[in-house]
Amino acid sequence: MADKTDHEDTAEQDDKADTGADAEAKAESEDQAAAQQADADDDDDAEDKPAPKKVEDKPAPKKAEPAKKAGDKPAAKKAEPAKKAEPAKKADDKPAFKKPSTPKADKVKLDNKLKGDDGKNVAHAAEPKAVHIGGESFVDRVLPHLKKIMVAAVVIAVILTGVFAMKWWRHRKQERATEGIAVVLEVAGRPVLAPNAKPDPSIQAFASVKDRAAAVLAALDSEGVDMGHAFRAGHLADAGQLDAAIAAYQEGRTADGLEGVLCREGLGIAQETKALADAANRQKGLEEALETFKTMQPDDQGPRYGYALYHQGRLNITLTKFSEGRALLEKAKLFAGNDLTQLINRRLEGLPQ
């Protein structure tokens, strides 16, 4: 009976030990399941990293068997609790698969980061400050210098007004001079009636060259225009004012171009005319006129060079230098036009053989 009781106690102790081992195994299984669930949740947010290897479960240590009493029969050996199967390992321990990121998942992660420990959104913890990008604006840069800019603008406006006013005045003066020249040319272009001809009321004409020259000079003075020394001096000579004509020609004889040539030619003619009217100074006046014609056009390619030779030949004939005069007239024909050629031929025909 005592042996039976001891055997039952031993069996009861073995049952308690087995129950404790089963409880420990169950607790470890629950812990492993919780760890696996936590790992699965972390895999959703973790970067691509190889998953750590699972630690193999070690079998629970065997409980020491109670010492057997003398005479006791060997108790039937209780079957050891079956070891719990180890969790299956992932194939080849490959890195855990990362779920593709989506806008919704990214928003959830951002919201989690923005939330503090108390669950409140930290984005509203401090008011955002406005940041000006690009430096100062154009208006901000101009305002400190606004007074200088306004003064400079006024000065520029005054200068431009003066320049444009000067240009307008010059342009107006040129227009006025053009109108005056037109009036003078209209008077100078009127015809002169032939001797003993009856005047025509429908035509504005002058009775003589002298009358027309006087009208032209009056128009020049009234219009206040300057048409050159040669033009004015020529009409002074036509009006019979030889001294005034000579003075006007002298003023323009050094002018460049055609103006100077015409003044020297007109001066020679005026000197010749005055010399022929003064018998006492005839020879001296003609020689003076001849020298003037020699300086009329020194360039054989210049304008009116043929006329310069013609005047020299004509005066040589007047001074009874026929051979010199004939040679100059023949040379003048080489540079003469049709009108001048006719004048030269008439002069040559009247020369003594």
Residue frames as qw, qx, qy, qz and C-alpha x, y, z in Angstrom:
[[0.000, 0.886, 0.464, 0.000, 0.00, 0.00, 0.00],
 [0.305, -0.795, 0.119, 0.511, 2.83, 2.30, 0.85],
 [0.425, -0.112, 0.607, 0.662, 4.43, 1.45, -2.45],
 [0.223, 0.645, 0.648, 0.338, 1.25, 2.39, -4.25],
 [0.131, -0.938, -0.234, 0.219, 1.07, 5.67, -2.47],
 [0.387, -0.585, 0.355, 0.618, 4.66, 6.48, -3.30],
 [0.398, 0.188, 0.689, 0.576, 4.06, 5.58, -6.86],
 [0.108, 0.827, 0.531, 0.150, 1.04, 7.87, -7.04],
 [0.250, -0.875, -0.003, 0.414, 3.02, 10.72, -5.50],
 [0.429, -0.313, 0.531, 0.661, 5.74, 10.24, -8.00],
 [0.297, 0.470, 0.695, 0.456, 3.24, 10.19, -10.85],
 [0.037, -0.919, -0.383, 0.090, 1.57, 13.32, -9.49],
 [0.329, -0.722, 0.220, 0.567, 4.91, 15.10, -9.32],
 [0.402, -0.003, 0.658, 0.636, 5.68, 14.03, -12.88],
 [0.191, 0.722, 0.620, 0.242, 2.28, 15.34, -13.99],
 [0.158, -0.928, -0.132, 0.312, 2.98, 18.73, -12.35],
 [0.394, -0.481, 0.442, 0.646, 6.39, 18.89, -14.00],
 [0.342, 0.297, 0.713, 0.535, 4.87, 18.09, -17.35],
 [0.056, 0.870, 0.490, 0.018, 2.18, 20.71, -16.81],
 [0.256, -0.831, 0.099, 0.485, 4.82, 23.35, -15.99],
 [0.398, -0.204, 0.611, 0.653, 6.85, 22.41, -19.06],
 [0.257, 0.571, 0.691, 0.361, 3.75, 22.64, -21.22],
 [0.065, -0.933, -0.291, 0.201, 2.97, 26.10, -19.79],
 [0.324, -0.650, 0.330, 0.604, 6.49, 27.29, -20.47],
 [0.372, 0.090, 0.717, 0.583, 6.35, 25.92, -24.02],
 [0.155, 0.765, 0.608, 0.147, 2.98, 27.61, -24.60],
 [0.170, -0.900, -0.066, 0.396, 4.31, 30.93, -23.30],
 [0.355, -0.413, 0.522, 0.656, 7.34, 30.69, -25.56],
 [0.326, 0.383, 0.748, 0.434, 5.07, 29.85, -28.51],
 [0.053, 0.900, 0.428, -0.059, 2.90, 32.91, -27.80],
 [0.269, -0.777, 0.187, 0.538, 6.00, 35.08, -27.50],
 [0.381, -0.113, 0.672, 0.625, 7.32, 33.78, -30.82],
 [0.235, 0.641, 0.681, 0.263, 3.93, 34.41, -32.46],
 [0.081, -0.940, -0.201, 0.263, 3.90, 37.98, -31.11],
 [0.353, -0.572, 0.413, 0.615, 7.46, 38.49, -32.33],
 [0.368, 0.204, 0.734, 0.534, 6.53, 37.19, -35.77],
 [0.129, 0.835, 0.530, 0.073, 3.52, 39.55, -35.91],
 [0.208, -0.879, 0.052, 0.427, 5.75, 42.49, -34.88],
 [0.405, -0.289, 0.594, 0.632, 8.32, 41.52, -37.54],
 [0.322, 0.502, 0.708, 0.377, 5.57, 41.36, -40.17],
 [0.011, 0.944, 0.310, -0.117, 4.37, 44.87, -39.17],
 [0.313, -0.742, 0.282, 0.522, 7.91, 46.23, -39.26],
 [0.518, 0.052, 0.658, 0.544, 8.53, 44.71, -42.70],
 [0.307, 0.802, 0.495, 0.135, 5.90, 47.04, -44.18],
 [0.010, -0.999, 0.025, 0.041, 7.92, 50.18, -43.26],
 [0.612, -0.548, 0.408, 0.397, 11.47, 48.84, -43.14],
 [0.361, 0.717, -0.460, -0.380, 13.90, 49.38, -46.01],
 [0.919, 0.247, -0.296, -0.079, 15.23, 46.51, -48.02],
 [0.139, -0.629, 0.724, -0.246, 17.33, 44.72, -45.39],
 [0.546, 0.049, -0.832, -0.088, 17.92, 41.02, -45.03],
 [0.720, -0.536, -0.095, -0.431, 15.62, 39.53, -42.41],
 [0.162, -0.563, 0.751, -0.305, 17.46, 38.33, -39.30],
 [0.529, 0.021, -0.842, -0.108, 17.63, 34.59, -38.81],
 [0.719, -0.521, -0.072, -0.454, 15.25, 33.11, -36.22],
 [0.096, -0.487, 0.803, -0.331, 16.85, 31.66, -33.13],
 [0.602, -0.085, -0.763, -0.218, 16.05, 28.01, -32.93],
 [0.676, -0.550, 0.096, -0.481, 13.98, 26.95, -29.97],
 [0.195, 0.370, -0.870, 0.262, 15.98, 24.91, -27.46],
 [0.647, -0.346, -0.652, -0.190, 14.25, 21.95, -25.82],
 [0.502, -0.724, 0.162, -0.445, 13.23, 22.51, -22.26],
 [0.127, 0.455, -0.836, 0.281, 15.64, 20.93, -19.79],
 [0.688, -0.231, -0.666, -0.170, 14.59, 17.55, -18.46],
 [0.523, -0.658, 0.245, -0.483, 13.50, 17.44, -14.87],
 [0.123, 0.389, -0.886, 0.219, 15.60, 15.22, -12.67],
 [0.715, -0.256, -0.577, -0.299, 13.88, 12.00, -11.84],
 [0.572, -0.646, 0.310, -0.399, 13.25, 11.29, -8.09],
 [0.053, 0.438, -0.890, 0.114, 15.49, 8.74, -6.45],
 [0.758, -0.123, -0.536, -0.350, 14.13, 5.32, -6.55],
 [0.577, -0.514, 0.485, -0.409, 13.45, 3.58, -3.18],
 [0.005, -0.285, 0.958, 0.028, 14.68, 0.15, -2.46],
 [0.273, 0.246, 0.914, -0.172, 12.20, -2.47, -3.43],
 [0.456, 0.589, 0.182, -0.641, 10.20, -0.09, -5.63],
 [0.675, 0.350, 0.588, 0.276, 9.29, -1.30, -8.96],
 [0.237, -0.128, 0.319, 0.908, 10.49, 0.74, -11.80],
 [0.371, 0.611, 0.384, -0.585, 7.80, 3.18, -12.72],
 [0.611, 0.524, 0.511, 0.301, 6.58, 3.19, -16.19],
 [0.324, -0.236, 0.179, 0.898, 8.54, 5.82, -18.11],
 [0.323, 0.770, 0.407, -0.369, 6.28, 8.60, -19.16],
 [0.602, 0.499, 0.353, 0.514, 6.58, 9.73, -22.70],
 [0.305, -0.328, -0.021, 0.894, 8.52, 13.00, -23.09],
 [0.354, 0.770, 0.303, -0.437, 6.52, 15.91, -24.34],
 [0.676, 0.455, 0.378, 0.440, 6.86, 16.30, -28.05],
 [0.315, -0.354, 0.086, 0.876, 9.08, 19.18, -29.10],
 [0.375, 0.786, 0.298, -0.392, 7.30, 22.02, -30.75],
 [0.700, 0.426, 0.338, 0.464, 8.07, 22.35, -34.41],
 [0.321, -0.403, 0.077, 0.853, 10.43, 25.18, -35.23],
 [0.418, 0.767, 0.182, -0.450, 8.99, 27.96, -37.29],
 [0.779, 0.394, 0.334, 0.357, 9.73, 27.51, -40.98],
 [0.328, -0.521, 0.203, 0.761, 12.61, 29.62, -42.19],
 [0.492, 0.775, 0.011, -0.397, 12.27, 31.85, -45.22],
 [0.900, 0.320, 0.165, 0.246, 13.77, 30.42, -48.34],
 [0.678, 0.333, -0.043, 0.654, 17.46, 31.14, -48.55],
 [0.361, -0.636, -0.290, 0.617, 17.02, 33.91, -45.95],
 [0.312, 0.463, 0.349, 0.753, 16.28, 36.45, -48.72],
 [0.005, -0.034, -0.254, 0.966, 15.58, 40.07, -47.75],
 [0.243, 0.528, 0.716, -0.386, 12.01, 40.71, -46.77],
 [0.243, 0.488, 0.579, 0.607, 9.87, 41.94, -49.70],
 [0.033, -0.328, -0.248, 0.911, 9.14, 45.63, -49.48],
 [0.329, 0.685, 0.647, -0.063, 5.69, 46.65, -50.49],
 [0.336, 0.407, 0.288, 0.799, 5.63, 49.27, -53.27],
 [0.081, -0.342, -0.352, 0.867, 5.16, 52.78, -51.99],
 [0.080, 0.653, 0.649, 0.382, 1.86, 54.45, -52.77],
 [0.004, -0.515, 0.022, -0.857, 0.74, 58.09, -52.32],
 [0.661, -0.604, -0.204, -0.396, -1.62, 57.00, -49.58],
 [0.862, -0.288, -0.251, 0.334, 1.10, 55.10, -47.71],
 [0.459, 0.265, -0.140, 0.836, 3.49, 58.02, -48.06],
 [0.270, -0.616, -0.073, -0.737, 0.85, 60.34, -46.64],
 [0.810, -0.528, -0.233, -0.106, 0.31, 58.02, -43.67],
 [0.769, -0.072, -0.219, 0.597, 4.07, 57.93, -42.99],
 [0.200, 0.432, -0.048, 0.878, 4.28, 61.71, -43.22],
 [0.518, -0.646, -0.153, -0.539, 1.34, 62.10, -40.83],
 [0.866, -0.391, -0.256, 0.179, 3.01, 59.72, -38.36],
 [0.612, 0.110, -0.167, 0.765, 6.23, 61.72, -38.49],
 [0.032, -0.523, -0.044, -0.851, 4.42, 65.02, -38.02],
 [0.666, -0.623, -0.252, -0.323, 2.59, 63.77, -34.94],
 [0.006, 0.600, -0.627, 0.498, 4.28, 64.18, -31.59],
 [0.160, 0.022, -0.934, 0.318, 4.12, 62.01, -28.55],
 [0.298, 0.268, 0.572, -0.716, 0.77, 63.49, -27.56],
 [0.394, 0.442, 0.789, 0.164, -0.74, 62.69, -30.97],
 [0.201, 0.873, 0.196, -0.399, -1.08, 66.35, -31.94],
 [0.697, 0.583, 0.167, 0.382, 0.08, 67.60, -35.28],
 [0.526, -0.531, 0.017, 0.664, 3.41, 69.36, -34.76],
 [0.390, 0.384, 0.410, 0.729, 3.11, 71.17, -38.15],
 [0.148, -0.815, -0.304, -0.470, 0.83, 73.68, -36.45],
 [0.640, -0.512, -0.320, 0.477, 3.09, 74.13, -33.45],
 [0.260, -0.512, 0.071, 0.815, 4.69, 77.23, -34.95],
 [0.491, 0.792, 0.222, -0.286, 3.29, 79.65, -37.53],
 [0.746, 0.226, 0.302, 0.550, 5.23, 79.49, -40.85],
 [0.151, -0.722, 0.067, 0.672, 7.28, 82.56, -41.71],
 [0.644, 0.751, 0.142, -0.035, 7.05, 84.11, -45.16],
 [0.607, -0.350, 0.394, 0.596, 10.33, 83.89, -47.07],
 [0.418, 0.838, -0.040, -0.348, 11.04, 86.42, -49.82],
 [0.775, -0.001, 0.474, 0.418, 12.86, 84.80, -52.72],
 [0.543, 0.615, 0.315, 0.477, 14.83, 86.82, -55.27],
 [0.391, -0.081, -0.133, 0.907, 16.08, 89.77, -53.23],
 [0.122, 0.520, 0.284, -0.796, 14.60, 93.27, -53.30],
 [0.502, 0.651, 0.562, 0.092, 12.05, 94.17, -55.92],
 [0.423, 0.414, 0.242, 0.769, 12.63, 96.80, -58.61],
 [0.215, -0.844, -0.232, -0.432, 10.43, 99.31, -56.79],
 [0.701, -0.676, -0.067, 0.218, 12.34, 98.79, -53.52],
 [0.680, -0.087, 0.172, 0.707, 15.60, 99.55, -55.30],
 [0.248, 0.554, 0.315, 0.729, 14.26, 102.60, -57.12],
 [0.329, -0.860, -0.376, -0.105, 12.51, 104.35, -54.23],
 [0.559, -0.619, -0.039, 0.550, 15.71, 105.58, -52.48],
 [0.359, -0.160, 0.375, 0.840, 16.86, 107.19, -55.73],
 [0.257, 0.713, 0.644, 0.110, 13.49, 108.52, -56.86],
 [0.044, -0.918, -0.074, 0.386, 14.43, 112.18, -56.31],
 [0.284, -0.501, 0.556, 0.599, 17.63, 111.88, -58.35],
 [0.356, 0.273, 0.808, 0.382, 15.78, 110.10, -61.12],
 [0.175, 0.852, 0.488, -0.079, 13.12, 112.82, -61.28],
 [0.126, -0.841, 0.177, 0.495, 15.77, 115.57, -61.39],
 [0.332, -0.248, 0.721, 0.555, 17.66, 113.75, -64.15],
 [0.329, 0.521, 0.759, 0.211, 14.43, 113.28, -66.09],
 [0.092, 0.926, 0.251, -0.266, 13.64, 116.99, -65.87],
 [0.217, -0.681, 0.427, 0.554, 17.14, 117.93, -67.01],
 [0.358, 0.031, 0.811, 0.461, 16.96, 115.51, -69.93],
 [0.272, 0.725, 0.633, 0.020, 13.53, 116.85, -70.87],
 [0.001, -0.908, 0.004, 0.419, 14.84, 120.43, -70.89],
 [0.275, -0.461, 0.633, 0.557, 17.84, 119.45, -73.02],
 [0.347, 0.288, 0.830, 0.328, 15.68, 117.53, -75.49],
 [0.196, 0.855, 0.445, -0.181, 13.24, 120.42, -75.69],
 [0.080, -0.816, 0.253, 0.514, 16.10, 122.79, -76.52],
 [0.321, -0.209, 0.775, 0.503, 17.53, 120.45, -79.14],
 [0.307, 0.510, 0.778, 0.199, 14.18, 119.92, -80.84],
 [0.098, 0.907, 0.245, -0.328, 13.41, 123.64, -80.66],
 [0.172, -0.646, 0.466, 0.580, 16.75, 124.42, -82.34],
 [0.311, 0.067, 0.844, 0.431, 16.11, 121.82, -85.03],
 [0.247, 0.732, 0.634, -0.031, 12.61, 123.21, -85.60],
 [0.000, 0.881, -0.010, -0.473, 13.97, 126.76, -85.82],
 [0.211, -0.432, 0.655, 0.583, 16.62, 125.74, -88.34],
 [0.298, 0.320, 0.855, 0.280, 14.11, 123.75, -90.33],
 [0.170, 0.848, 0.454, -0.213, 11.71, 126.68, -90.29],
 [0.090, -0.769, 0.268, 0.573, 14.52, 128.99, -91.36],
 [0.266, -0.145, 0.799, 0.519, 15.37, 126.68, -94.23],
 [0.268, 0.592, 0.755, 0.089, 11.74, 126.57, -95.29],
 [0.069, 0.903, 0.183, -0.383, 11.55, 130.34, -95.16],
 [0.173, -0.584, 0.522, 0.597, 14.78, 130.63, -97.19],
 [0.322, 0.159, 0.853, 0.380, 13.43, 128.16, -99.74],
 [0.222, 0.790, 0.565, -0.087, 10.27, 130.19, -100.10],
 [0.036, -0.866, 0.100, 0.488, 12.33, 133.37, -100.52],
 [0.284, -0.319, 0.707, 0.563, 14.59, 131.77, -103.15],
 [0.335, 0.458, 0.795, 0.214, 11.51, 130.69, -105.06],
 [0.139, 0.905, 0.300, -0.268, 10.24, 134.28, -105.09],
 [0.146, -0.730, 0.389, 0.543, 13.60, 135.67, -106.31],
 [0.328, -0.073, 0.821, 0.462, 13.92, 133.03, -109.04],
 [0.327, 0.668, 0.668, 0.011, 10.38, 133.78, -110.20],
 [0.088, 0.924, 0.024, -0.370, 11.30, 137.47, -110.65],
 [0.215, -0.583, 0.609, 0.493, 14.62, 136.68, -112.32],
 [0.398, 0.129, 0.860, 0.292, 12.87, 134.30, -114.71],
 [0.391, 0.765, 0.385, -0.336, 10.50, 136.88, -116.15],
 [0.652, 0.371, 0.371, 0.548, 11.22, 137.74, -119.77],
 [0.141, -0.543, 0.060, 0.826, 12.52, 141.03, -121.16],
 [0.570, 0.718, 0.353, -0.185, 10.52, 142.63, -123.97],
 [0.626, 0.211, 0.350, 0.664, 12.20, 143.13, -127.30],
 [0.104, -0.304, 0.021, 0.947, 12.85, 146.74, -128.39],
 [0.346, 0.102, -0.265, -0.894, 9.72, 148.53, -129.65],
 [0.304, -0.237, -0.907, -0.167, 7.55, 145.50, -128.70],
 [0.487, -0.473, -0.073, -0.731, 4.10, 146.08, -127.20],
 [0.144, -0.232, 0.839, -0.470, 3.70, 144.70, -123.68],
 [0.527, -0.242, -0.733, -0.355, 1.30, 141.78, -123.18],
 [0.477, -0.519, 0.256, -0.662, -0.99, 142.23, -120.13],
 [0.955, -0.193, -0.098, -0.201, -1.18, 138.46, -119.64],
 [0.849, 0.113, -0.251, 0.451, 2.62, 138.14, -119.34],
 [0.411, -0.890, 0.068, 0.185, 4.71, 139.72, -116.61],
 [0.774, 0.301, 0.073, 0.553, 7.77, 141.03, -118.45],
 [0.350, -0.706, -0.006, 0.615, 10.36, 143.77, -118.05],
 [0.448, 0.884, 0.020, -0.130, 11.13, 146.49, -120.48],
 [0.415, 0.740, -0.504, 0.166, 14.90, 146.03, -120.17],
 [0.775, -0.003, -0.545, 0.319, 17.59, 143.86, -118.57],
 [0.161, 0.298, -0.425, 0.840, 18.43, 146.73, -116.26],
 [0.575, -0.344, 0.039, -0.742, 14.85, 146.87, -114.97],
 [0.905, -0.156, -0.373, -0.131, 14.79, 143.14, -114.37],
 [0.604, 0.160, -0.534, 0.570, 18.14, 143.25, -112.51],
 [0.134, -0.353, 0.317, -0.870, 16.85, 146.04, -110.27],
 [0.772, -0.288, -0.114, -0.555, 13.71, 143.96, -109.46],
 [0.862, -0.018, -0.482, 0.154, 15.82, 140.91, -108.63],
 [0.346, 0.255, -0.501, 0.751, 18.04, 142.91, -106.27],
 [0.424, -0.349, 0.164, -0.820, 14.94, 144.29, -104.55],
 [0.887, -0.193, -0.288, -0.304, 13.54, 140.75, -104.12],
 [0.698, 0.123, -0.556, 0.435, 16.83, 139.59, -102.61],
 [0.058, 0.280, -0.431, 0.856, 16.72, 142.37, -100.04],
 [0.609, -0.280, 0.018, -0.742, 13.03, 141.94, -99.20],
 [0.922, -0.116, -0.326, -0.172, 13.19, 138.16, -98.82],
 [0.409, -0.753, 0.490, -0.160, 16.47, 138.28, -96.93],
 [0.972, 0.030, 0.214, 0.091, 17.99, 135.32, -98.76],
 [0.153, -0.725, 0.567, 0.359, 21.59, 134.76, -99.80],
 [0.902, 0.384, 0.178, -0.089, 21.97, 133.16, -103.21],
 [0.816, -0.025, 0.209, 0.539, 25.71, 133.52, -103.50],
 [0.208, -0.634, 0.153, 0.729, 28.16, 136.23, -104.53],
 [0.220, 0.000, 0.688, 0.691, 28.06, 135.40, -108.23],
 [0.054, 0.639, 0.740, 0.201, 24.26, 135.70, -108.47],
 [0.143, -0.876, -0.295, 0.355, 24.04, 139.02, -106.68],
 [0.282, -0.544, 0.329, 0.719, 27.14, 140.52, -108.37],
 [0.280, 0.215, 0.738, 0.575, 25.85, 139.52, -111.81],
 [0.022, 0.795, 0.587, 0.149, 22.60, 141.44, -111.29],
 [0.266, -0.803, -0.039, 0.532, 24.52, 144.39, -109.90],
 [0.313, -0.235, 0.538, 0.746, 26.54, 144.44, -113.12],
 [0.141, 0.491, 0.739, 0.439, 23.31, 144.21, -115.21],
 [0.133, -0.878, -0.436, 0.145, 21.89, 147.08, -113.20],
 [0.366, 0.801, -0.054, 0.471, 24.90, 149.24, -114.13],
 [0.489, -0.827, 0.245, -0.130, 26.49, 149.17, -110.67],
 [0.786, 0.422, -0.407, 0.194, 29.95, 148.01, -111.82],
 [0.069, 0.568, -0.613, 0.544, 31.88, 149.03, -108.71],
 [0.681, -0.277, 0.435, -0.520, 29.43, 147.20, -106.44],
 [0.959, 0.215, -0.098, -0.158, 29.56, 144.21, -108.77],
 [0.554, 0.537, -0.548, 0.323, 33.38, 144.13, -108.71],
 [0.246, -0.485, 0.612, -0.575, 33.35, 144.28, -104.89],
 [0.860, -0.089, 0.271, -0.422, 30.84, 141.40, -104.70],
 [0.887, 0.370, -0.275, 0.028, 32.91, 139.30, -107.15],
 [0.256, 0.602, -0.620, 0.433, 36.06, 139.97, -105.13],
 [0.559, -0.388, 0.511, -0.525, 34.38, 138.59, -102.02],
 [0.914, 0.040, 0.318, -0.249, 33.57, 135.28, -103.71],
 [0.576, 0.661, -0.464, -0.123, 36.59, 134.78, -105.97],
 [0.053, 0.462, -0.857, 0.224, 38.32, 132.48, -103.45],
 [0.784, -0.072, 0.355, -0.504, 35.27, 130.27, -102.95],
 [0.345, -0.192, 0.901, 0.179, 35.57, 126.56, -103.69],
 [0.455, 0.388, 0.800, 0.046, 34.01, 124.85, -106.63],
 [0.297, 0.575, 0.552, 0.525, 31.85, 126.44, -109.28],
 [0.175, -0.935, -0.283, 0.122, 31.02, 129.47, -107.13],
 [0.428, -0.648, 0.255, 0.576, 34.64, 130.59, -107.17],
 [0.436, 0.126, 0.622, 0.637, 34.96, 129.98, -110.93],
 [0.124, 0.774, 0.547, 0.294, 31.85, 132.06, -111.67],
 [0.271, -0.910, -0.104, 0.296, 33.03, 134.90, -109.41],
 [0.448, -0.433, 0.417, 0.662, 36.43, 135.05, -111.15],
 [0.331, 0.371, 0.661, 0.563, 34.78, 134.96, -114.56],
 [0.025, -0.886, -0.450, -0.107, 32.31, 137.68, -113.61],
 [0.392, -0.773, 0.052, 0.496, 35.09, 139.77, -112.12],
 [0.439, -0.126, 0.522, 0.720, 37.06, 139.65, -115.38],
 [0.179, 0.609, 0.626, 0.454, 34.00, 140.65, -117.39],
 [0.202, -0.923, -0.301, 0.131, 33.21, 143.53, -115.01],
 [0.439, -0.597, 0.244, 0.626, 36.81, 144.77, -115.20],
 [0.374, 0.160, 0.618, 0.672, 36.74, 144.54, -119.02],
 [0.049, 0.787, 0.563, 0.247, 33.45, 146.45, -119.20],
 [0.303, -0.890, -0.112, 0.322, 34.74, 149.19, -116.93],
 [0.475, -0.372, 0.397, 0.692, 38.02, 149.46, -118.88],
 [0.309, 0.398, 0.631, 0.589, 36.23, 149.82, -122.24],
 [0.072, -0.891, -0.431, -0.125, 34.15, 152.65, -120.77],
 [0.346, -0.878, 0.126, 0.306, 37.25, 154.51, -119.51],
 [0.713, 0.665, -0.098, 0.197, 39.52, 155.47, -122.42],
 [0.018, -0.842, 0.473, -0.259, 42.25, 156.77, -120.13],
 [0.454, -0.428, 0.753, -0.211, 42.56, 153.46, -118.29],
 [0.876, 0.279, -0.116, -0.376, 41.53, 151.18, -121.13],
 [0.617, 0.452, -0.637, 0.101, 44.86, 149.37, -121.65],
 [0.043, -0.351, 0.766, -0.537, 45.49, 148.93, -117.96],
 [0.677, -0.027, 0.390, -0.623, 41.95, 147.70, -117.29],
 [0.869, 0.304, -0.265, -0.288, 42.06, 145.19, -120.17],
 [0.461, 0.419, -0.739, 0.256, 45.37, 143.73, -118.99],
 [0.300, -0.241, 0.680, -0.624, 44.00, 143.45, -115.47],
 [0.824, 0.122, 0.150, -0.532, 40.95, 141.62, -116.80],
 [0.737, 0.412, -0.529, -0.089, 43.22, 139.29, -118.85],
 [0.144, 0.364, -0.815, 0.426, 45.11, 138.30, -115.70],
 [0.576, -0.076, 0.497, -0.644, 41.83, 137.58, -113.96],
 [0.872, 0.268, -0.133, -0.388, 40.74, 135.24, -116.77],
 [0.506, 0.448, -0.727, 0.121, 44.06, 133.38, -116.54],
 [0.057, -0.181, 0.824, -0.533, 43.21, 132.50, -112.92],
 [0.672, -0.069, -0.061, -0.735, 39.58, 131.75, -113.69],
 [0.968, -0.080, 0.127, -0.200, 40.01, 127.95, -114.01],
 [0.044, -0.696, 0.708, 0.114, 43.51, 126.50, -113.59],
 [0.538, -0.066, 0.840, -0.041, 42.28, 122.90, -113.90],
 [0.263, 0.239, -0.617, -0.702, 41.87, 121.74, -117.49],
 [0.246, -0.250, -0.926, -0.139, 39.39, 119.13, -116.26],
 [0.021, 0.375, 0.589, -0.715, 37.39, 121.61, -114.21],
 [0.285, 0.742, 0.606, -0.040, 34.11, 123.30, -115.11],
 [0.244, 0.958, 0.123, -0.085, 34.15, 126.15, -117.67],
 [0.580, -0.420, 0.388, 0.580, 37.80, 125.63, -118.58],
 [0.460, 0.422, 0.551, 0.555, 36.90, 126.19, -122.26],
 [0.003, -0.941, -0.293, -0.167, 35.32, 129.55, -121.39],
 [0.485, -0.760, 0.154, 0.405, 38.47, 130.59, -119.53],
 [0.539, -0.074, 0.519, 0.659, 40.50, 129.98, -122.74],
 [0.256, 0.701, 0.541, 0.388, 37.86, 131.74, -124.83],
 [0.188, -0.967, -0.146, 0.091, 38.00, 134.90, -122.65],
 [0.529, -0.563, 0.334, 0.540, 41.81, 134.93, -122.79],
 [0.474, 0.214, 0.591, 0.616, 41.83, 134.63, -126.61],
 [0.111, 0.847, 0.467, 0.228, 39.17, 137.29, -126.97],
 [0.292, -0.924, 0.006, 0.248, 41.07, 139.82, -124.82],
 [0.563, -0.306, 0.454, 0.620, 44.35, 139.11, -126.64],
 [0.361, 0.510, 0.563, 0.541, 42.61, 139.97, -129.90],
 [0.096, -0.954, -0.280, -0.045, 41.24, 143.17, -128.28],
 [0.419, -0.788, 0.252, 0.376, 44.81, 144.02, -127.26],
 [0.557, 0.740, -0.308, -0.216, 45.84, 143.37, -130.93],
 [0.258, -0.449, 0.855, 0.042, 47.69, 140.18, -130.06],
 [0.777, 0.249, -0.188, -0.547, 46.12, 138.23, -132.91],
 [0.565, 0.301, -0.768, -0.010, 48.43, 135.20, -133.02],
 [0.002, -0.098, 0.831, -0.548, 48.11, 134.57, -129.29],
 [0.556, 0.136, 0.297, -0.765, 44.39, 135.12, -129.50],
 [0.738, 0.269, -0.435, -0.439, 43.93, 132.71, -132.43],
 [0.404, 0.226, -0.868, 0.181, 45.93, 129.96, -130.70],
 [0.192, -0.001, 0.715, -0.672, 43.87, 130.29, -127.49],
 [0.669, 0.209, 0.063, -0.711, 40.59, 130.18, -129.44],
 [0.674, 0.275, -0.641, -0.243, 41.66, 127.06, -131.32],
 [0.222, 0.135, -0.881, 0.395, 42.59, 125.41, -128.03],
 [0.401, 0.041, 0.469, -0.786, 39.29, 126.47, -126.48],
 [0.708, 0.163, -0.345, -0.594, 37.41, 124.56, -129.19],
 [0.471, 0.147, -0.866, 0.080, 38.84, 121.31, -127.78],
 [0.119, -0.190, -0.792, 0.567, 36.98, 121.93, -124.47],
 [0.318, 0.120, 0.048, -0.939, 33.93, 123.73, -125.81],
 [0.438, 0.383, 0.788, -0.202, 30.36, 122.68, -126.23],
 [0.374, 0.564, 0.603, 0.423, 28.09, 123.54, -129.18],
 [0.028, -0.968, -0.250, 0.019, 27.24, 127.07, -127.99],
 [0.389, -0.770, 0.283, 0.418, 30.81, 128.00, -127.20],
 [0.584, 0.023, 0.602, 0.544, 32.06, 126.49, -130.47],
 [0.305, 0.776, 0.466, 0.297, 29.73, 128.79, -132.43],
 [0.184, -0.970, 0.009, 0.156, 31.08, 131.85, -130.58],
 [0.554, -0.487, 0.471, 0.484, 34.68, 130.79, -131.23],
 [0.548, 0.335, 0.599, 0.479, 34.04, 130.25, -134.97],
 [0.158, 0.930, 0.295, 0.150, 32.53, 133.73, -135.33],
 [0.350, -0.865, 0.223, 0.282, 35.56, 135.23, -133.61],
 [0.607, -0.224, 0.579, 0.495, 37.97, 133.33, -135.85],
 [0.474, 0.610, 0.534, 0.344, 36.13, 134.37, -139.00],
 [0.044, 0.988, 0.136, 0.057, 36.56, 138.03, -138.13],
 [0.574, -0.617, 0.290, 0.454, 40.32, 137.82, -137.61],
 [0.408, 0.798, -0.338, -0.287, 42.63, 139.22, -140.31],
 [0.978, 0.169, -0.020, 0.122, 44.59, 136.63, -142.26]]
